[in-house]
Amino acid sequence: MKQVGLYEAKSKLSALVSALIESGDPVSLTKHGQVVAELRLPSTSSPSRGSMSTEDFFIAPGFDSLQIPNSDRLEPPLPPEDPRK
């Protein structure tokens, strides 16, 4: 994986993106020698349904078709009451 300093990356971002598209190899961005970010191609796969399957995780059967009526009119929650009263 190629490593490039932030200053150089800022100056040559278009060239780095072009090289990334051509090779597909991610590029690590460094600051003071430490990797702080990474440029990579976007993922083409999507998470599979049920990928968070555990004992405590549940998705309602109608979750994907859930509609919130009048969602633009929802009121914000009330602040908690002052316990000193």
BELFENMO-V799952 format. One record per helix or strand of 3 or more residues. SS is the DSSP state (@ for helix, = for strand). FROM is the first residue (numbers start at 1). TO is the last residue. If there is no record, write none. Layout:
ss=SS from=FROM to=TO
ss=SS from=FROM to=TO
This chain:
ss== from=2 to=5
ss=@ from=6 to=11
ss=@ from=13 to=23
ss== from=27 to=31
ss== from=34 to=39
ss=@ from=63 to=65
ss=@ from=71 to=73
